[in-house]
């Protein structure tokens, strides 16, 4: 029963975070970035330290993959993360808008995680709990 509660809480956290960061697309006013350079910057700025190499991790459920934010929303979050202890703010002096566009372009190339129903280990845990 305890594992089921943990599993349900984890799924609720992920879905809640996705809904929180989902935004309607806002035209194509943002500059297109270079995914190859974005990957290098993702590594250079150690984004993987919290978000993981697949970008599916993050404090308080701030997953970057799948990317649900617009580019403008992503830049705004990097510039002003909001709640304390999430991540440090990165000003334009530290990382430019063009570099953030590259990171965003890289994140958009990452494959989505499989659905929970398609992950054998989760299915196994669910069967054990029942």
N, C-alpha and C positions, 0 to 999 in steps of 0.2 A: 504494500500500500504506500509506503514511504517513497519508493522509487517512482510510482505513478504520480504522486504529488510533485516530485522534483521534475519529472518529465513535463507535466502539465504547466508548471511554473516557467520552465525554460521556454516552452513553445509560446506561452502567453507573453513573455518578455520580448521574444523575437518579433512576434506579430505586432505587439504594441509599439515597439521601436520603429518598425517599418511604417506603420500608420502615422506615427508622429512626424517622420521625415518625408513622407510622400508629399509631393507638390505637383501642381499642374504644370505642364510644360509652358515655357514662356518664350515663344518665338525662337528665332535663330540669331538673336542679337549677340550672344556670347561667341567669342572666337573659338574656332576649332583648334584642338591641341594635338600634339604629337605623342602618341601612345608610347613609342620607344623611349623618348626622353622622359616621359612621365614615369615609366618603370624605374629608370635610373634615379629620378628624384624621390620616388617612393622609398627607395633603398637609402639614398643619401640622407634624407631627413628622418630616417628610421621610423617611418610610419608603421612598418611591419611590427615594431616593438609592442604596440598595443593592438593594432588591427590585424596582425598576422599576415603572412605572405599571401594568403588568399583573400585578404581584406574582409573576412567573415567574422572577425572578432572586434571587440571594442568595449571600453568602459561604458557602463549603463546601457548596454545593448546597441551602441553606435556602430553598427556594421556598415561597411562601405560597399559590400557586395551581397546581394545585388544593389546597385546604385539606384536609389529611389528619388534622390534629390535632383533638382535642376543644377546646371553648372553655377548659376547665380547663388542658389541656396548652399551649394558646397563651399563656394568662396566665402560666403557670409559666415558659415559655421567655422571655417578655418580661422577667419579673422577674429571672430568673437564666439568662442565655444559656449558661452553662457555659464552654466552651473560650474562651481568650483570642482576641482579634482577630475575633470573630464579630460582635458588636454590643454596645453598652453596655447595662448593665442599667437598666431603667426602674422606679423604685420607685413605690409608690402616691402618694407626694408629688408626683411628676412627672406621672404619668398614672394616673387612677383605674381601678378595676375596671370601672366603668360605661362609661368611655371605651374600654377594651379590648374590652368586649362590643360596643360600636358598631363598632370596627374589625374585629372578628371577623365581625360580621354583614355588613359591607361586603365583606370578602374572600370570604364564602360566595356573594355575588351575582355574582362575576366568572366569566365563562365559562371552562371548561377549555381548555387548549391542544389543538390537533388532534394526533392520533396521528402518529407519525413517518411512517407509510406514506401519510398524507394531505398531506404537505408536499412539493410538487413539487421544490423546491430540494434537499432531502435525497435524494429519489429520483434526481435528476440526478447528484448527487455520488457516490452509491452506484454508479450505472451507469458513471461515469467511472473509478472505482477498479477495477472488475472487469475 
